[in-house]
């Protein structure tokens, strides 16, 4: 993410921590409980993130790109918190990059948009000295959605059958198989 303009880093960190309090999925790990895969929700804790100042570097954009590649290729351990890694990089005065890396088990494009919008709302309010406009407690969490989805996607449910019909209609007739050239190297 590109952040252009003055950034109050302590307030920004406070807002990221608030999001972790607000969304259980951001403090969730995955492991085995009694031999079965399970989602383990941890208590809230202040978010820690790395801050790298490249303002005096020879090629701050290039170095930021290298850090991005390194962070995005790092293996994500689903059993250790935090599952989501955040690195804030200062490229120049009023020019930052936030690298957030997470596993698809906890975020996707849609949920990332929600988190980004909430972060912007929280940050703006805190900059103005206002209390966060978003409740720390949410009535529904991602785990609630997962339970609902598991229930409605049972093979005998009307929702499941409607989904199957929709996919069969979408894919009927099935597109022809793609034929790719194959060359064997010896």
Helices and strands as residue ranges (DSSP letters): E 2-4, H 9-22, G 24-27, E 28-33, E 36-41, E 50-53, H 60-73, E 85-92, E 95-101, H 109-127, H 142-152, H 158-170
